[in-house]
Structures are given as structure tokens and as C-alpha cells.
Amino acid sequence: MRILADIVEDCKCNKRPDYEELRYALLVYSFMLNMDHRVLRECLTSEKEMAPIIKKMRAENSFNMYHTALNKSPKEYLGWNNDPENPEYQKFHEMGSKLVDKIIAKRESENK
């Protein structure tokens, strides 16, 4: 599998990467979006002002995460533990989905 940067460049040039490349590229971007979103939520909900050094470190971590991902194949970046082909990953994902469904159902019942 090619590196993520090449897959993205093909998409930008109206070329057609294969399904597996796109599938794993989407998973990598989803992972990175979730990581950055979590950090942003923490920044916005924190009671205290964040120290400038912490802000700088978080920005650098985000940059490094994207830089590393773009220079690896998506499958390599995700690793076997986060690969949907891994049966253990599927078990963990299913448990997480059930937990989220319970939380949503509870919130919906509380709001009625």
C-alpha cells in the first residue's frame, strides 16, 4: 500500500486510488480528526487558561501526527490493533458501540 500523501494526491488529481487504499486512508483521517477534536474540546472546556507551552506542545503533536501519517501507508500507520480486519479490534469496536448506544438511549429518556 502506498503512503497516505500519495493516495491523497491521486484524489486531488482526479485519479482513482484502489478501494483498500481509500478505506484505510479514511480510517486514518477519522483517527486524526478524533484526536484533534478531543484536544480542542479539552482546550475549550478547561476551567483554567492553558499555559502557552502546553498550547505549543499540543500544536506540535498535531503537526507531528499528520506528518507521520502522510509519510506512511495508512495500514502501517493504523497498525494491527486498529485494523478492522483484526477480530480483537472488531470485538472492542462492538463493545464500544453498545456502550455509546446505551448512553444515547439514557440521555434521550432523560430529555423526555
C-alpha positions as CSV (number, residue, x, y, z in Angstrom):
1,M,0.0,0.0,0.0
2,R,1.3,3.5,-0.9
3,I,1.8,6.3,1.6
4,L,-1.1,8.4,2.6
5,A,0.3,11.5,0.9
6,D,0.3,9.7,-2.5
7,I,-3.2,8.4,-2.0
8,V,-4.5,11.9,-1.2
9,E,-2.6,13.4,-4.1
10,D,-4.2,11.0,-6.5
11,C,-7.6,12.0,-5.3
12,K,-6.7,15.7,-5.8
13,C,-5.6,14.9,-9.3
14,N,-8.9,13.1,-10.1
15,K,-7.2,9.7,-10.2
16,R,-8.7,6.7,-8.6
17,P,-6.8,5.0,-5.8
18,D,-8.0,1.5,-5.1
19,Y,-10.7,0.7,-2.6
20,E,-8.4,-0.7,0.1
21,E,-6.2,2.4,0.0
22,L,-9.2,4.7,0.3
23,R,-10.7,2.6,3.0
24,Y,-7.6,2.7,5.2
25,A,-7.0,6.4,4.4
26,L,-10.5,7.2,5.6
27,L,-9.8,5.4,8.9
28,V,-6.5,7.3,9.4
29,Y,-8.2,10.6,8.8
30,S,-11.0,9.6,11.2
31,F,-8.5,8.7,13.9
32,M,-6.6,12.0,13.5
33,L,-9.8,14.1,13.5
34,N,-10.9,12.4,16.7
35,M,-7.5,13.0,18.3
36,D,-7.5,16.7,17.4
37,H,-11.2,17.1,18.3
38,R,-10.5,15.7,21.8
39,V,-7.7,18.1,22.3
40,L,-9.8,21.0,21.1
41,R,-12.6,20.1,23.4
42,E,-10.2,19.9,26.3
43,C,-8.9,23.4,25.4
44,L,-12.4,24.9,25.2
45,T,-13.8,23.2,28.3
46,S,-10.9,23.8,30.7
47,E,-11.6,26.0,33.6
48,K,-8.1,27.4,33.6
49,E,-6.2,29.2,30.9
50,M,-3.8,26.8,29.3
51,A,-0.1,27.6,29.6
52,P,1.4,28.8,26.3
53,I,4.0,25.9,26.4
54,I,1.1,23.4,26.6
55,K,-0.6,25.0,23.6
56,K,2.6,24.9,21.7
57,M,3.2,21.2,22.6
58,R,-0.3,20.3,21.5
59,A,0.0,22.1,18.2
60,E,3.4,20.4,17.6
61,N,1.9,17.0,18.5
62,S,-0.9,17.6,16.0
63,F,1.6,18.6,13.3
64,N,3.7,15.5,14.0
65,M,0.7,13.2,13.9
66,Y,-0.3,14.4,10.5
67,H,3.3,14.5,9.2
68,T,3.9,10.9,10.3
69,A,0.6,9.7,8.9
70,L,1.2,11.3,5.5
71,N,4.6,9.6,5.2
72,K,3.4,6.0,6.0
73,S,0.9,3.7,4.4
74,P,-2.5,4.1,6.1
75,K,-2.4,0.4,7.1
76,E,1.0,0.8,8.6
77,Y,0.0,4.0,10.5
78,L,-3.1,2.3,12.0
79,G,-1.3,-0.8,13.0
80,W,-2.9,-4.2,13.6
81,N,-4.6,-3.2,16.8
82,N,-6.6,-0.6,14.9
83,D,-7.2,-2.6,11.8
84,P,-10.8,-3.6,11.1
85,E,-9.6,-6.9,9.8
86,N,-8.4,-7.8,13.3
87,P,-11.0,-9.8,15.2
88,E,-10.0,-8.3,18.5
89,Y,-10.5,-4.8,17.1
90,Q,-14.0,-5.9,16.0
91,K,-14.9,-7.2,19.5
92,F,-13.6,-3.9,21.1
93,H,-15.5,-1.8,18.5
94,E,-18.7,-3.7,19.1
95,M,-18.4,-3.2,22.9
96,G,-17.8,0.5,22.4
97,S,-20.8,0.8,20.0
98,K,-23.1,-0.9,22.5
99,L,-21.9,1.4,25.3
100,V,-22.4,4.5,23.2
101,D,-25.9,3.3,22.3
102,K,-26.8,2.8,26.0
103,I,-25.5,6.3,26.8
104,I,-27.6,7.9,24.0
105,A,-30.7,5.9,25.0
106,K,-30.3,7.1,28.6
107,R,-29.9,10.7,27.5
108,E,-32.9,10.5,25.3
109,S,-35.1,9.0,28.0
110,E,-33.9,11.8,30.4
111,N,-34.8,14.5,27.9
112,K,-38.4,13.3,27.5
